Amino acid sequence: MLTYLKKLPQAALCVLALLAADVAPATEQSLLYVARAPRDRTGFRTLAPSIEVFDINHGHALIRVIPLDAPTGTSPVLHIRGITASAASKMLYISHYGSYKDLRPGRPLSGHVLALNLETDRVLWNRAYPSSVDRGAVTPDGSKLFMPSGELAATPFFYVIDGASGAEQPEQRITVAPHTHNTVITLDGLRVFMTAFGGFGNRNFEPFIHVADTRTQQVVAKIGPFAAHIRPITINGAANLVFACVNNLIGFQVGDVASGKVLYTASAPVEKNAKSGHKADVSHGISLTADETEVWVVDQVHSGVHVFDVSGLPGSPPVWKQYIDTHDGSEQDEESRYLYGEDGIVGQPGWIMSSIDGRYFYPETGEIIDVAAKQVIGQLIGANGHYVHSRFALEVDFRDGRVVRVGDQQGVGRVAAE
């Protein structure tokens, strides 16, 4: 065979080389990026600002840690508020307060966004913004980052930030209501869903979700009123249904985007006051399965996840299916050491995230839940050797070292509109 190849003309050898390259299997990786940083809260104070990267297809093993080193002269990455990414631009963004201490209404606020190149792990910039920040989202093409001006700030607008430079144009701000909080962008990138508290009193709240055109920054729809302060939200792939956690409800409400009406309230078969003195946001985390047949919502009173069948929407209401127990953050080993480090964590889980293909869900407490089996099958273990806890994670898929897909932090449905 070797003698035969030597007799071939150079052009033929080049063709064979190209054919061999074409049939060589591509190397693909599905990786879970989990952002962690200090904040003034039990279980978080000694965390290093970093992204811990787990290999989804190989036992969710921790394969590397990306330091989140803020450029000289900028605020350190402290008290993370959100994570979002674009496969087209190869960029990942982390919004953060830049302050170690909890910030409260009436105190001086700060807000920052750090940008990272996903293919080089290089921090590109870390910019400050005039009010504050919260859980933003980037358009799929990476051109625009829509960012709340902060749940603790009385400012009523969302920033529109250039995805490449981080520059914000004040004239493009989208005004909705004070204390802006969460953001979801549709799979096609044409619409952005925005929430705001409005205020923090029992009567002083904004019970609507606003929807804007990402090209014009104009509000085109308003959904509500919802029953109470709106917490995390998600949408289906066609972006005609929105699912919202609200205060004092272990469950969620379903909104119809076209009519602007709330269609259903889905309640888990539990009592809110199972633990006395619990705060109002008893369900703070919601995701759709990729096939959009189920909604999974966290339960911070009982520390677990409720599963609802939503396959009958919009014609029939969600149906509760089952409850899956998770950690609450106080677990200890046989030597009475907290598995989550320091003194454990409190009131968890407070978020739930999904793999792109819908095989796995990841509550804030770091369990790996098999969606089909509806069972906890593993636990993310961090670089510090403790159980991972984070509500800031998304999947990034690579082929031969190049980014090809990214997930989201909100568990958006993956059934695209026809």
C-alpha positions as CSV (number, residue, x, y, z in Angstrom):
1,M,0.0,0.0,0.0
2,L,2.8,2.4,0.9
3,T,4.5,1.7,-2.5
4,Y,1.3,2.3,-4.3
5,L,0.8,5.7,-2.6
6,K,4.3,6.8,-3.5
7,K,3.5,6.2,-7.1
8,L,0.4,8.5,-7.1
9,P,0.8,12.0,-8.4
10,Q,1.0,14.8,-5.9
11,A,-2.5,16.1,-6.9
12,A,-4.0,12.7,-6.1
13,L,-2.3,12.6,-2.7
14,C,-3.8,16.0,-1.9
15,V,-7.3,14.7,-2.8
16,L,-6.8,11.7,-0.6
17,A,-5.7,13.9,2.3
18,L,-8.8,16.1,1.8
19,L,-11.1,13.1,1.8
20,A,-9.5,11.8,4.9
21,A,-10.1,15.1,6.6
22,D,-13.7,15.1,5.5
23,V,-14.4,11.7,7.1
24,A,-12.5,12.3,10.3
25,P,-15.0,12.4,13.1
26,A,-15.6,15.8,14.6
27,T,-14.8,16.3,18.3
28,E,-17.9,17.5,20.1
29,Q,-18.3,18.6,23.7
30,S,-21.4,19.6,25.6
31,L,-20.2,21.7,28.6
32,L,-22.1,23.2,31.5
33,Y,-20.7,26.6,32.5
34,V,-21.4,27.4,36.1
35,A,-20.6,30.9,37.3
36,R,-19.6,31.4,41.0
37,A,-18.5,34.5,43.0
38,P,-18.5,35.8,46.5
39,R,-21.5,37.6,48.0
40,D,-22.5,38.5,51.6
41,R,-24.5,35.4,52.2
42,T,-23.9,32.1,54.1
43,G,-22.1,29.6,51.8
44,F,-20.9,32.2,49.3
45,R,-18.3,34.4,51.1
46,T,-15.2,32.3,50.2
47,L,-16.1,31.5,46.6
48,A,-13.5,32.5,44.0
49,P,-14.8,34.5,41.0
50,S,-14.8,31.9,38.3
51,I,-16.6,29.7,35.9
52,E,-16.5,26.0,36.6
53,V,-16.8,23.9,33.5
54,F,-18.4,20.4,33.6
55,D,-18.5,17.8,30.8
56,I,-22.1,16.8,30.4
57,N,-21.5,13.7,28.3
58,H,-18.7,12.4,30.6
59,G,-20.3,12.1,34.0
60,H,-20.5,15.9,34.5
61,A,-16.9,15.8,35.5
62,L,-15.2,19.1,36.3
63,I,-12.7,19.7,33.5
64,R,-11.5,23.2,34.0
65,V,-11.9,26.4,35.9
66,I,-12.0,29.8,34.2
67,P,-10.9,32.6,36.5
68,L,-13.0,35.7,36.2
69,D,-10.2,38.2,36.6
70,A,-11.6,41.8,36.2
71,P,-9.3,44.0,34.0
72,T,-7.1,46.5,35.9
73,G,-9.1,49.5,37.0
74,T,-12.5,47.8,37.0
75,S,-14.6,46.3,39.8
76,P,-14.0,42.7,40.8
77,V,-16.7,40.1,39.9
78,L,-18.7,40.0,43.1
79,H,-22.4,39.1,43.7
80,I,-23.4,37.8,40.3
81,R,-26.8,38.6,38.9
82,G,-27.0,36.8,35.6
83,I,-25.3,34.9,32.8
84,T,-26.0,34.8,29.1
85,A,-24.2,33.9,25.9
86,S,-24.2,34.0,22.1
87,A,-22.9,31.2,19.9
88,A,-22.7,33.6,16.9
89,S,-20.4,36.1,18.6
90,K,-18.6,33.5,20.8
91,M,-19.3,35.8,23.8
92,L,-20.5,35.1,27.3
93,Y,-21.7,37.9,29.7
94,I,-21.9,38.0,33.4
95,S,-23.8,40.8,35.2
96,H,-22.7,41.5,38.7
97,Y,-22.8,44.1,41.4
98,G,-19.1,44.4,41.9
99,S,-19.7,44.6,45.6
100,Y,-19.2,41.9,48.2
101,K,-21.9,43.2,50.5
102,D,-25.6,42.8,49.9
103,L,-27.1,46.0,48.4
104,R,-30.4,47.3,49.7
105,P,-33.0,49.8,48.4
106,G,-31.9,53.3,49.3
107,R,-28.2,52.5,49.4
108,P,-25.7,53.4,46.7
109,L,-26.0,50.8,43.9
110,S,-23.6,49.6,41.4
111,G,-23.8,47.4,38.2
112,H,-21.3,45.9,35.9
113,V,-21.1,43.5,33.0
114,L,-18.1,41.3,32.2
115,A,-17.6,39.9,28.7
116,L,-15.7,36.7,28.0
117,N,-14.6,35.1,24.7
118,L,-15.8,31.5,24.9
119,E,-13.1,30.1,22.5
120,T,-10.2,31.7,24.3
121,D,-11.5,32.0,27.9
122,R,-10.2,35.6,27.7
123,V,-11.9,38.4,29.6
124,L,-12.5,41.2,27.1
125,W,-14.0,44.0,29.2
126,N,-15.8,44.7,32.4
127,R,-18.0,47.8,32.2
128,A,-19.9,49.8,34.8
129,Y,-23.4,51.2,34.2
130,P,-25.1,54.2,35.8
131,S,-27.8,52.5,37.8
132,S,-27.4,48.8,38.5
133,V,-27.9,45.5,36.7
134,D,-29.7,42.2,37.0
135,R,-30.5,39.1,34.9
136,G,-30.1,40.2,31.3
137,A,-30.1,38.3,28.0
138,V,-28.3,38.7,24.7
139,T,-29.8,38.3,21.2
140,P,-28.7,35.1,19.4
141,D,-26.6,37.0,16.9
142,G,-24.7,38.7,19.8
143,S,-25.5,42.2,18.7
144,K,-27.6,43.5,21.6
145,L,-27.6,42.8,25.3
146,F,-30.8,43.7,27.1
147,M,-30.1,44.4,30.7
148,P,-32.3,45.4,33.6
149,S,-31.2,48.5,35.5
150,G,-31.6,46.5,38.7
151,E,-34.3,45.1,41.0
152,L,-33.0,47.2,43.9
153,A,-32.9,50.4,41.8
154,A,-35.9,52.7,41.3
155,T,-34.9,53.2,37.7
156,P,-37.7,52.0,35.3
157,F,-35.7,51.0,32.3
158,F,-33.8,48.2,30.6
159,Y,-30.4,49.1,29.0
160,V,-29.7,48.2,25.4
161,I,-26.0,47.4,25.3
162,D,-23.8,46.8,22.3
163,G,-22.7,43.2,22.5
164,A,-19.2,43.8,21.1
165,S,-18.1,46.8,23.1
166,G,-20.4,47.0,26.1
167,A,-21.4,50.5,25.2
168,E,-24.9,51.6,26.3
169,Q,-27.0,54.1,24.4
170,P,-29.3,56.0,26.8
171,E,-31.7,57.0,24.0
172,Q,-32.4,53.3,23.3
173,R,-33.5,52.4,26.8
174,I,-36.8,50.6,27.2
175,T,-39.0,52.0,29.9
176,V,-41.4,49.6,31.7
177,A,-41.6,50.1,35.5
178,P,-39.2,50.7,38.4
179,H,-37.1,47.8,39.9
180,T,-36.4,45.9,36.6
181,H,-35.4,42.3,37.2
182,N,-35.5,39.5,34.7
183,T,-35.1,39.2,30.9
184,V,-35.8,36.4,28.4
185,I,-35.2,36.6,24.6
186,T,-37.0,34.5,22.1
187,L,-35.2,31.7,20.1
188,D,-35.4,33.8,16.9
189,G,-34.1,36.9,18.7
190,L,-37.0,39.1,17.7
191,R,-38.7,39.7,21.0
192,V,-37.5,40.4,24.6
193,F,-39.7,39.6,27.6
194,M,-39.1,41.9,30.6
195,T,-40.2,42.0,34.2
196,A,-40.1,44.6,36.9
197,F,-41.4,44.7,40.5
198,G,-42.7,48.3,40.3
199,G,-42.4,48.5,44.1
200,F,-42.0,46.3,47.2
201,G,-45.2,47.1,49.1
202,N,-48.2,44.7,49.1
203,R,-50.1,47.0,46.8
204,N,-47.3,48.8,45.1
205,F,-46.2,46.3,42.4
206,E,-46.2,45.9,38.7
207,P,-48.2,42.8,37.8
208,F,-47.3,42.8,34.1
209,I,-44.7,41.3,31.7
210,H,-43.7,43.6,28.9
211,V,-42.6,42.4,25.5
212,A,-40.5,44.6,23.2
213,D,-39.2,44.3,19.6
214,T,-35.4,43.8,19.8
215,R,-34.9,45.7,16.5
216,T,-36.8,48.9,17.4
217,Q,-36.8,48.7,21.3
218,Q,-40.5,49.4,21.2
219,V,-42.9,47.7,23.6
220,V,-45.3,45.6,21.5
221,A,-47.2,43.6,24.1
222,K,-48.1,43.6,27.8
223,I,-49.3,40.4,29.6
224,G,-51.2,40.4,32.9
225,P,-52.2,41.3,35.5
226,F,-50.5,38.5,37.4
227,A,-51.5,37.6,41.0
228,A,-48.5,39.1,42.8
229,H,-44.8,40.2,42.3
230,I,-43.5,38.4,39.2
231,R,-40.4,36.3,39.9
232,P,-38.5,34.1,37.3
233,I,-40.2,33.6,34.0
234,T,-39.7,31.4,30.9
235,I,-41.4,31.1,27.5
236,N,-42.1,28.4,24.9
237,G,-40.2,28.3,21.6
238,A,-43.0,29.9,19.7
239,A,-43.0,32.7,22.2
240,N,-46.8,32.7,22.4
241,L,-47.0,31.5,26.1
242,V,-45.1,32.8,29.1
243,F,-44.8,31.0,32.4
244,A,-44.2,33.0,35.6
245,C,-43.4,32.4,39.2
246,V,-45.2,34.8,41.5
247,N,-45.1,35.6,45.2
248,N,-47.0,33.3,47.6
249,L,-47.5,30.6,45.1
250,I,-45.8,27.2,45.0
251,G,-46.4,26.8,41.3
252,F,-46.8,29.3,38.4
253,Q,-49.1,31.2,36.2
254,V,-49.5,30.9,32.4
255,G,-49.9,34.0,30.3
256,D,-51.1,34.2,26.7
257,V,-49.0,36.7,24.7
258,A,-51.5,37.4,21.9
259,S,-54.4,38.3,24.2
260,G,-52.3,39.6,27.1
261,K,-54.4,37.5,29.6
262,V,-53.4,35.2,32.3
263,L,-54.8,31.8,31.3
264,Y,-54.2,29.6,34.3
265,T,-52.8,29.4,37.8
266,A,-51.0,26.1,38.5
267,S,-50.6,25.2,42.2
268,A,-48.7,22.3,43.7
269,P,-50.7,20.2,46.2
270,V,-48.8,21.6,49.3
271,E,-49.3,24.3,51.9
272,K,-47.3,27.5,51.6
273,N,-46.9,27.7,55.4
274,A,-45.3,24.3,55.9
275,K,-42.4,26.3,57.4
276,S,-43.4,29.3,59.5
277,G,-41.9,32.7,58.7
278,H,-40.8,31.8,55.1
279,K,-40.4,34.6,52.7
280,A,-43.0,35.3,50.0
281,D,-41.0,34.1,46.9
282,V,-41.7,30.4,47.6
283,S,-41.2,29.4,44.0
284,H,-38.1,31.2,42.6
285,G,-37.1,29.1,39.5
286,I,-38.9,27.7,36.5
287,S,-38.0,25.8,33.3
288,L,-39.8,24.1,30.4
289,T,-38.6,20.8,29.2
290,A,-37.1,21.0,25.7
291,D,-40.1,19.3,24.1
292,E,-42.4,21.7,26.1
293,T,-44.6,18.9,27.6
294,E,-43.6,19.8,31.2
295,V,-42.9,22.7,33.4
296,W,-40.6,22.2,36.4
297,V,-40.8,24.7,39.2
298,V,-38.8,24.9,42.4
299,D,-40.3,24.8,45.9
300,Q,-38.2,26.7,48.4
301,V,-40.4,25.8,51.3
302,H,-39.9,22.1,51.0
303,S,-36.6,22.2,49.0
304,G,-37.5,20.3,45.9
305,V,-39.0,20.5,42.4
306,H,-42.6,20.1,41.2
307,V,-43.4,18.7,37.8
308,F,-46.5,19.8,35.8
309,D,-47.8,18.4,32.6
310,V,-48.5,21.3,30.2
311,S,-49.0,19.3,27.0
312,G,-52.7,20.4,26.9
313,L,-51.9,24.1,26.7
314,P,-53.5,26.4,25.8
315,G,-56.7,24.5,25.7
316,S,-56.5,22.8,29.1
317,P,-54.7,23.8,32.3
318,P,-51.4,22.4,33.6
319,V,-51.7,19.2,35.7
320,W,-49.4,18.5,38.6
321,K,-47.5,15.2,38.2
322,Q,-45.0,14.7,40.9
323,Y,-42.5,16.1,43.4
324,I,-38.7,15.5,43.3
325,D,-36.8,16.1,46.5
326,T,-33.6,18.0,46.4
327,H,-31.0,19.3,48.9
328,D,-31.8,22.3,51.1
329,G,-28.2,23.3,51.6
330,S,-27.9,22.2,55.2
331,E,-26.6,18.6,54.4
332,Q,-23.6,17.4,56.3
333,D,-21.2,14.4,56.0
334,E,-20.6,11.8,58.7
335,E,-18.2,14.1,60.4
336,S,-20.7,16.9,60.6
337,R,-19.1,19.0,58.0
338,Y,-21.4,20.9,55.6
339,L,-21.3,19.4,52.1
340,Y,-21.9,22.9,50.7
341,G,-18.9,24.3,52.6
342,E,-18.7,26.9,55.3
343,D,-22.0,26.8,57.2
344,G,-24.1,25.4,54.3
345,I,-26.6,27.5,52.4
346,V,-30.1,28.6,53.2
347,G,-33.5,28.2,51.6
348,Q,-32.6,26.4,48.4
349,P,-33.0,25.7,45.6
350,G,-33.8,29.1,44.2
351,W,-33.4,28.4,40.5
352,I,-33.5,25.6,37.9
353,M,-31.6,25.3,34.6
354,S,-31.8,22.9,31.7
355,S,-29.4,21.2,29.2
356,I,-30.1,22.2,25.6
357,D,-31.4,18.8,24.6
358,G,-33.6,18.5,27.7
359,R,-32.0,15.4,29.1
360,Y,-31.0,17.1,32.4
361,F,-32.2,19.7,34.8
362,Y,-29.9,21.4,37.3
363,P,-31.4,23.1,40.4
364,E,-29.4,25.7,42.2
365,T,-28.3,23.1,44.7
366,G,-26.3,21.3,41.9
367,E,-28.1,18.1,41.6
368,I,-28.1,16.4,38.2
369,I,-31.7,15.3,37.5
370,D,-32.5,12.9,34.7
371,V,-35.6,14.4,33.1
372,A,-37.0,11.2,31.6
373,A,-36.5,9.2,34.7
374,K,-37.4,12.1,37.0
375,Q,-34.6,11.1,39.4
376,V,-31.5,12.7,40.8
377,I,-28.6,10.8,39.3
378,G,-25.6,12.8,40.5
379,Q,-24.2,16.0,42.0
380,L,-21.9,18.6,40.6
381,I,-18.7,18.8,42.7
382,G,-16.8,22.1,42.6
383,A,-13.1,22.9,42.5
384,N,-13.2,23.3,46.2
385,G,-14.4,19.8,46.7
386,H,-17.8,20.8,48.0
387,Y,-21.2,20.5,46.4
388,V,-21.8,23.2,43.8
389,H,-24.5,25.8,44.3
390,S,-25.2,28.4,41.7
391,R,-28.2,29.9,39.9
392,F,-26.1,31.1,37.1
393,A,-25.4,28.4,34.6
394,L,-25.9,27.5,30.9
395,E,-24.7,24.9,28.4
396,V,-22.0,25.7,25.7
397,D,-21.5,23.2,22.9
398,F,-18.2,23.0,20.9
399,R,-17.2,21.2,17.7
400,D,-13.5,20.9,17.1
401,G,-12.9,23.8,19.6
402,R,-15.5,26.1,18.0
403,V,-18.7,27.2,19.7
404,V,-21.7,25.8,17.8
405,R,-24.6,26.2,20.4
406,V,-25.4,27.9,23.7
407,G,-28.2,27.3,26.1
408,D,-29.9,29.8,28.3
409,Q,-30.3,30.5,32.0
410,Q,-34.1,30.4,32.0
411,G,-35.1,27.0,30.6
412,V,-36.8,28.3,27.4
413,G,-38.7,25.7,25.4
414,R,-37.0,24.4,22.3
415,V,-40.0,23.7,20.0
416,A,-39.6,26.5,17.3
417,A,-42.6,28.2,15.7
418,E,-43.8,26.7,12.5
